[in-house]
Amino acid sequence: MWITFAAFVAATCVVADKAESTGRVVTTTSGAVRGITRATTTGSVNAFLGIPFAEPPIGELRFKKPVPKKPWEGVLNTTAVPPMSTLILQVTEADPMSEDCLFLNVFAPVGNDSDPKPIVVYIHGGGFTFGGISMKIFDSAELAARGDLIVVVAAYRLGALGFLYMGAEDAPGNMGLYDQLLALHWVKDNARAFGGDADKVTIMGQSAGSISVGLHLISPKSGGLFRRAFMQSGSPFTGQFLMNKSQSARKTKAIVTYLGCDKGDDGSQNLGSEAVVACLRSKDFRDVLKATESFSPIGLDGFFPIVLEEEFLPEKPAAALARGTPNAKDVLVSVCEAEGDFFIHYLLTEVQNLNDVSLLTKRQMELFLRVILTALTSADTEQLMKHYFDQVGAKAGKEVAYAAGDLVGDVLLLCPSLDFAKGLSSGQNTSVHAFLFSHQLSFVGWPEWTRPTHADDIFFTLGSALSQDVKPSEADRSTGHQQHELAEVQRRPAIPALS
């Protein structure tokens, strides 16, 4: 799946170097940072790229909860993008990648306005397996300038390094979520230094980032850190990206065995968790990635957040949502028109090696989906197939792909997103709105048959379409302005009704 996403952003992988100059110095709780001043289409922003908010999660800190960054002396230059979190799949070999990855990119508009500005904290997607804040698609300079907002893009640990669970303090699970939590605390503590208002924080994320936002909405640990939330294409009800203890134990065992950490030097096999974790820490992070690839070559069965009887996720999302009050007063939920086309394109090109959709038959897709659906949902597979494929011809090609895209998109993203929105709206103190992104991009290299699909909206929400070397059409620009208006409602005292 992430091969498709890699192709999607390969040409836009690392944050672009625009017209820039040395920026101002800001003093944070960890020390002083110097950024750069960058031009956008509507003004200038101060960009602080790669501010460390935690100690490097390496050595003895691998698999542990994040530790706040110790203060440094002097002025730290934050003028270049940081390395990305360790990935199963790099977009290109030139991409910076490191286990030392807990950084923030901060974008603040240049101006003399003394009033504190609202803040947007963005959590990137990628199936908890892929992605990074250095990708151009997450460049938020345009959003900061157009919305007169402070935008913070937060990194977190991915895969086994972020979510491996051993039932011990040395590997408690959900480390990636605790990374996000520490980033939110850092933003609250340092908001004023960048001209922001700590009481007007919106958390926003797409796909796995949206699932993360949903988890922060219901976690008892995240209360008081934000006021609003914007969820794009994902929710905690997308159960395929949450694990229970037994699922986590199976994956952990596979990694431990692959890396030879299941036996002591004397051949004994009854190692305690401390000895196993010590062995895992002794391995190069690339070997940990290879171990994950051994049972999850494309990230579909990797390490994800775990529902544990602990402080961050003490119960299943549905129970938490029904029991408590969400941590935000206003929530905006969005999905794309054809979320599933993203995934069907991957299945056709990478798995079935079929590049001409007109050659696709109904029987081919039905056989393939029956296998996929078994892993995706507990619903009646035959009923699903009947509902989506009954009116599709045997050799309908594009219509077959559309039916499959609708089915997969609904099961994975649309239905879980809307169900979560309904659950949020059932509370008395939360205002919830939803919208559909249905604009066909003119500049992204999807095949002709694909409709507006998963991740297309990121370009406009963050404004990165305007900061990259692409040429958006007038229709693209019009849609971009509308998307910015949605993000810019963070400035208003209440989110208005959406038409």
N, C-alpha and C positions, 0 to 999 in steps of 0.2 A: 504493500500500500504506500509506503513512504518513498518508494522509487518514483511513483507518480508524483508525489508532492515535491520530491527532489527535482524532477524535470520541470515542475511548475515554477520553481523559484531559482533554478540553477543560474539563469542569466541575471538574477537579482539577489545574489547571495550575501554580499557583505555591504554594510551601510555605505552609501555613496559619499565621495568627497565632493561637496559642492563648494561654491565660493565661500571661503572661510578665513578667519583671522583669529589671533589669540583672544580668548574671551576673559571674562572676569574671574576673580578668585572668590570662592564661597567657603565659609568655615562650617563644617559639619561636626557632629558629635564625635566623629572618628578622626578628624583632622581637616586641613584645608585642601581644597581641590581647585585646579585651574581647568577651565573648559575652553571651548572654541565658540566663536560667533559665526553662525551660518546664515546664509541668505535663503529665503523661501520665496514662493510666488507672491506672498502678501506681506512680507516683512522679515525681520531677522529674529533668530532665536539663539540663546546661549545653550550649547549642547555639552553635557558632561558625560563622556563615554567611558564606561568601565569603572564606576565607583565601587570599590569593594565594600560589601555590607556584612561580611562574615569572614572568619578565618578560613584559609584554604582547607577544604574538606579532604585532606590527603593524610597519608600515614595513619597515625592513631585516631584521626578524626574521620577516616573513611567509615561510612555506614552509621555514623553517629548523628544526632540532631545538630543543627548548625550552632556555632559559637560566635557571638558578636565580634566584629572586627576590633582588634586592639587599636588604640589611637596611635597615629604616626606623627613624626615631627616633620616640619617643613611643609612645602606645598606639593601635593601629588598631581602630576599631569594626567588629566583624564581627557585626552584629546584624540584617542584612537580606539576603535572598537575592541572589546575584550575577546578572548577566546570563547568559543561556544562550549556548552556542556558536552560531555562525552556522548557520542551517538553510535548506534549500531550502524548507521549509514551516513557517511559524509556526502555533502552535495558535490564538492570537488575536492581533490587532494590538497588544494591550496587553502582550504578553509581552516582557520585557526580553531583548534580543539584541545581542550585541556580538562583534567579533573579539577583543577583550580578554576572554578567557573562561576562563583557566586558574586555577580556584579549587577549593577544597575546602570541603565542609560537614562539620563534626565534631560528633558527638553523644556526650556523656559523662555517665553517671549521676551524680547528686549523692549524696554519701555520704562517710563518714569512713574507709572501708576503705583501708588503706595498701598492701594487696597489689596489685601491677600487674595490670591486667585484660587479657584477650584483646582483640584488635582485629580488626574486619572491615572490609576495604576493598571498597567496592561500585563496580563499573563498569557504567554504564547501557547499555541497548540502543538500538536505533533504526536498524539497518542501516548504521551508520557515516555516517548522513546526517541523522538527526533525533534529538531528545531533549535533555535537559539536567538538571542537578542541582537546578534550582529548581522542578521539577515536584513537586506534592504527592505523587505516587505514589512518589517516592524519598525522602520524609520518613522518616527512620529513628529518630526519637526513641523510639517505642514499643519497637523492637528493643533499643535501648541500655538502656532502663529495665528491660524484662522479662528480658533476658539478662544484665544486669550487664556489658555489653560497651562498648568504645569503637567507634563506627561512623563510618567516614570515607567520604563519597561524593565521587568524583573526577570532574572534568570533563576533557575532552580535545577537541582540534580534530576537526571532522567534514568530510566531503566533500573537495573539492579542497584546501581550506586545511589539511586534516589528512593527505592522502594523495597529492597530486599529485607526480609523479616526473619529474625532468629528468636524472637520472644525474649530478648535480653536487651539491656541498656546499650550494649555495644552495637546492636543492629535492631532498633525498635520498630522499624517499618515507617512508612510515610515521611521519610526524611525530606523528600521533595516538597511535601505540603508544609512542613515546618520551615523549610527555606523560604517559601512564599510568606509564611506568617512572620518570620523575622524581617523580611523586606517590608511588610506592611507596618511593623513597629518602627523600622528605620524611617520610613516616609513620615509617619506621624511625628516622630522626634525631630525631624529635620525640615519639615514643611516650610516653616517661616524663613529659614536660611535661603531658600530658593524663591521666596515671594509667594508661597502657597498657604492655603488655609487648611490646617489639620482637621477642622471640623467639616470640611466639604470634600471628602475623598470618595471617588467612585472607583470600584474595581471592575475591570472589563477583561474579557477573555474570549477566545474562539476555540472551538473543538475541545481538546483536552484542557485548554485554558478556561473554557466555559464550564466544563465539569468542575474544575478547581474552584471557580467563582461560586458555583452552586454549593460546593462543600464548605466554603467559608461562610456562606449564608446560614448554614445550619450548624456549624461547629461552635461549641461553647467557648473555644479558645479565641475566636475571631471577633467577638462582640466588641463594639466601640471603636473599631479600627477603620470603618468606612460608613458612609451614609446611604450610598446608592450602588446599584450593580447593573451591569450590562452584559448579558449572556448571549453569545453568538454560536449557534449550532452545536449544542451539547448541554447535557445536564447530568446530575448524579443518578438520574433514572436510566441512563445509558449503562446498564449493568455489565455490559461486556468489558468495560474499562474500570471495574472495581473487582477486588479479590476478597475472598474470605481466607481464613487461616489455613484451611486444608489446601486450597489452590496455591497459596503462597508457599506452603511447605513443599509441595511437589516441585515448584520451579526452583526453590532454593536448593533442594536436594540435587536437582539436575546440574546446577552450577557447581555445587560442592564436589560432586562426583567427577565432573568434567575436569576440574582443576586439581584433582587429586588431594582434596582437603578432607576426605572422608576417612583417612587412615593416618595413624601416627607414624613416626619414623620407625617404630618397631613393628609396624604392620597391624597394630591394634585398631579396631573399628569403633570403639566406644568413646569417641572424643566428646568432650563437653563443648558447649556453645562458645566459650571463650577461646578454646584451642582452634575451633573451626574458623571463627572470625579472624583470629590472628593469622591463620594460614591464608585466608582470603585477602587480608590486607597486605600480605607479602607479595601478591601477584601484581603484575603490571595491569593498569586499567584496561589496556587493549585486550589482554587475555580474558578479563571479565566480560568484555563485550563479545569476544569470540565464543565464550561459554554460553552466553544468552542466545547467540545466533544458532547454536547447536540444536536448540529446540524451538526457537522462534526466529527463523531466518528473515522474516519481513516485518517483525514487530507486532504481529496480530495476537501473539500469545505471550507477550512479555510481562514485565513487572509493572503493576498498576497500584493505585491507592488501595489500602486494605481497611476493611471495616473491622475494627478491633474494639475490645472492651477497654478502651483507654481514653485519654482526655480529648484528643482531637476528633475522632470518629467513634463515639461510644456505642452507637447503634446504627442500624440500617437507615439510609436517607429518608425513606418513606415514613418510618417511625419517628425520626427526629423532626421531620417537617410537620407531622401531625401533632406532635407533642408540644413544640415550642414556637416562639415568635422569631421570624427570620431576623438576621442582623442588619437589614437595610429597610428603609422606609419606602424607597422607590426601586422597582426592578423593571428593566427593559429586556425582553427576550426576542431573539430573531432567529430565523432559519432562511436558507436559500431555497429557491423554487424547486431545484432538482438536486438535492444533496447527494443522492445516490449515484448520479452520473460520474462523479469523481471516482468512486470505488469500482463501478462497472467498467470504466475505461481501463483501470488497472487490471482487472480480471481478464479482460479481453486481450490486452496487449502483452502483459507480462506473464500471465498464466496460460492462456489459450493460444497466445501468439497469433491473434487474429486482428489485423489492422484495418480490414475492410468490413465495416459493420453490416453492409448489405448482404454479406455471406452468412450472417448469424441466423440460426434457426431456433425456433421455439423449443424444440426438443433438447438441443445443446444446452440452452440456458436453464431449462427446467432441471435437467440432470445435475448441472453444476450447482444451482441454487439450493437444491435439496441438501447437498453436503454442507454448504455454507450456512444455511439457516439453522441446521442442527446446533451449530456453535453459537449462533447469534441470538436465538430466542427459544423459549420453552413453549411458545404458541404452536397451534396445530399447523404444521407445515403445509399439509394438503389444502387446508382451508385458505391459507395465504396464497398459495399458487393459484387456486381457483379464482379468488377475488381479483388478482392482478393480471392473470393470463387468459381468462376465459374468452375474452373478446379479441384476442390477438391471433393473427393468422400464423400458420405453421412456418412460413418462410418470410415473415414480415420485416426482418432485418432491424431497421431503426425502431419500429414499434416494439419489437422484442427487447431491445436495449432500454427503451423508455420504461416499459413495464418492470423490468428488472431494477432499473434505477429508482423508480418510485417505491418498489417493495423494500429494497435495502435502505434507502434514505429514510423511509417512514419508520422502519424497525429500529435503525441505529440512532437516528437523530431527531426527526420531526416529532414523532409521537412522544418520546421521552421528554423533549423540550416543552411541548405543550402540556403534558401531564404535570411536569414540575411547575410550570407557570400557574396551572389551575390550583395546585396544592398551595403555592405561595399566596394566591389571591383569596384563598378561603379564610385567611387570617384577617382580623379587623384592622390591623395597623400597617398593612403593606399595600401599596398601590402597584399594580402590575399591568404592563402593556406589552403587546406582541406585534411584530410586523414581519412581512415576507420580503426578502430581497429577490427581485425578479429581473434585474438588468443583465443583458447579454454583453459581456466585455468585448471590446474590439481589438484588444492588444495582447491577450493571453493566448498562448498556442494550444488551446484545446482542439480536438478534432471537430469538424463541422457539425457533427450530430449532437454534441453535448449542449445542454441547456445551462442556464445560470446555476452554478454548482458550488460544492463545498470549498470554502476559503476565498471565493471570488470577492466577497464583500470586504475582506481585510484591506485591500488596496485603497478603498474609499473611506472606510471608517478611520484609519490612521493617516490617510492622505499620502501614502507612499507612492501611489500612481502618479502624483504630481512631482515627486522628487527623484524619479528614476528616468532612465534614458528610454522612455516609451512615449508614444504620441497618442494620448487619449482622444477619442472623438468628441464632438460637441455633446452627444448623448451621454458619453462617459462623464464628461465634466459636469453636466447637469445632475446626474445621479450622485456624483461625488459631493456636490454642494448639499444635496439633500441628506446624504449620510453624515456630513460634517454637522449639519444642523441637529441631527439626532444626538451626536456626541456632545455638541455644544449645549444641550439642554442642562448639562451639569451646572451651568451658571445660574439657572433659574431656581426660584424657591420651591417649585413643584413641577413635576413632569406633566405637560399638557396631554390631553387626550389625543390619540393618534387616529387619523382617518385611514 
